[in-house]
Amino acid sequence: MNSEARSNSISALDNVEAIRMIDRGNMEWMISSFPSLLKEAVTLSRGLALPEDYRNIKEIIVCGMGGSAIGGDLFKDLSQSILPLCISVVRDYDLPKYVGESSLVVAVSYSGNTEETLESFKQAYKRGSRIVAIASNGLLEKACSKLKIPFLGVPSGYTPRSALPLLFIPLLKIAEEIGFPLVGEGELVEAQRLVEAYNLSLTPENPLSRNPAKQLAARLHEKLPIIYSMGHLKSVALRYKDQINENAKMRAMCDQLPEANHNEVEAWEKIDFKELLHVVFIDSRFKNPYLAESVNQLVSTIEKEGVGLSIVKPLGETMLEEMLSAIILGDWVSYYLAILRGVDPAPVRLISELKRKHDERIRYSEKFEEWLYKSGEGNKV
């Protein structure tokens, strides 16, 4: 695309009517709902009560896939420097061997029917682990009802990736319930206010000239985004990649610092197709001072090679606020990239088709229901 055509394409981001004609699945509404879902998640979480013996655990394992798992990654990153517990995220059918009676397994599936998560749930039950489940409904809710396992129901009607606040905030409450408070009520309220105000500057009605999400999307248009982050924001880079994949239906890469300085940095010495690349650094005021110097050196190297570079400086005074403000920006960036590519961001046709064909062959839900029918309170099979 020549520069004039590219400029015309980018200017279309200010045509709200045209945007909504492309966004037939109404992803705009789902992303715009992020602040209100944060507030709703806090309210829902207050109703979660766990048995006293759930306090006697040595680690927390969050099980999930895709948009239902990223909340676990955020929880792990946020808790790393605060909680004296091992936090793991399992994106698989099988639990690690160490998971047992002293483990708290949190099964997260927005639909309640995610095959890998149900299988991990079943394994946790067999091993005598404490279990909590978070879902909108589905087999996970059914299993918790029968097996008398704590369950937090969240509203349906969103895509799993846009329901992130409903799947992330309850993890903070779970940690508090077992004696490990991570974020205070006041901090949650302030974070919600910050995200609500910031979100207004990112919506389609706010023009390109004053809209950071549209501006970053314009820089990433027709590029391969390479996203770096650090510390408690490591999983935010993964969120950017995943959102660009699912919403914009385009490739993206991500890595974390300082690890990238021990391997990937070598790839910047001899760069192929540099005109097709654009690097996004998600910065943090909380980064280790030693890392700050490494970041400066890497930025200098990339700039010297003439590769496009954008630095995202999240808003907020706390780690949680940085995390949430960076996420809402990235969600909107992925949305505007979809619009620039002329694709409806909501449907995930290939994911749905893959699941459908797999379900036809495996029929896992039938096998899970058969196991559940044979199971019962105090009768672990």
Secondary structure, DSSP 8 states (H G I E B T S, - for coil): --HHHHHHHHHGGG-HHHHHHH-TT-HHHHHHTHHHHHHHHHHHHHT----GGGGS-SEEEEE--GGGTHHHHHHHHHHTTT-SSEEEEE-SSS--TT-STTEEEEEE-SSS--HHHHHHHHHHHHHT-EEEEEESSHHHHHHHHHHT--EEE---SS-GGGGHHHHHHHHHHHHHHTT---S-HHHHHHHHHHHHHHHHTTSTTS-GGG-HHHHHHHHHTTSEEEEEEEGGGHHHHHHHHHHHHHHH----EEEEETGGGGTGGGGGTS-SSGGGEEEEEE--TTS-HHHHHHHHHHHHHHHHTT-EEEEE----SSHHHHHHHHHHHHHHHHHHHHHHHT--SS--HHHHHHHHHHHHHH-HHHHHHHHHHH-BTTB--
